């Protein structure tokens, strides 16, 4: 039996993977994933300064000319256009 047979609410779009699982089962899986790591091992939730330092370190690994869209709106615009073009190419290739 296909997933779309079990969930006929969306006849035009087939449900695959996690979307095919019953909503109750999805919630159970998500709940277990959220509690998989004990609180004492979630270092960023325990130490906000450590999280901030990690974010800064990640930010400095990006080349300065590609950094901060907030300081360079033209760069942000170019990146958005590039993503849109790539997305549309994928969509037209599938059709």
N, C-alpha and C positions, 0 to 999 in steps of 0.2 A: 504494500500500500504506500502510495506516495504521500508526502506531507500535504500537498495541496488538496488531497482527498479528505484529510482529517480536518483541515481548516479551510472551508469553502468561502470564507468571508472576502477573500481577495482573488477573484478568478483570473485577473489579468496578470498577476505577478506571482511567480512561483516562490515558495519559501524554502530556503535551503539552510543547512547547518544549524546554528544555534536558534535561528528564527523558527525552525521547524519543531523545536522542542516545546512541549506544553508550557504555558506561562508559569504554572506552579513549580514545575521542575526547573525552569530558568531561575526563578527566585531562590530556590534551594541551592542551586549551583553557585549563584552570586553570593549568597550568604556564607557558604563555606569558603569561598575565595577571599572574602573580606576578613574572615577570622583565622585564616591559615597562618599568618605571622603573628606571634605574640607581641603585645604592646612593648615589652622591653627590648625587642629586636627591631622595632621601627624607629631607627635613630633620628630621622628627620622630624617625626612627630614629638620626640622627646626633647630635641635641641634645635630650636629655630635658627640659632646662629650658625649651626653646622649646615642646615639647609640653605641658608643665605650664602654661605661661603661656597657651597657646591654650585649654586646657581651662578655666582660670579665666575667661578673657575670655568664652567661650561660656556659662559658668554665670551670669555677671553680667548677661547679656542677658535672662535670664528674670526676670519680676517676682518680688519677694521673697515675695509670698503664694503663689506657685506653685513655689517653689524646693524643695529638699531634702525628699524623702519620708522620709529617715532621721530628721529632726527632728519630723515631723508624721505619725504613722501614720494618723490619720484622713483626711488629705489623700491618702495613698497608697491607702487603702481606697476612698475615693470615686472616685479615678481608675480603679482596677481594676474597680469596679462599672460605671462608665461605659463602659469598653472592652468588658466582657462583654455589656452590654445591646446595644451597637452591633453586636457580632459576632453575637449571636443574632438580631437583626433582619435582618441580611444573610442568614444561613442560612435563616431562615423565608421570606424573599422569594424565594430560589432554589428552594425546594421546591415 
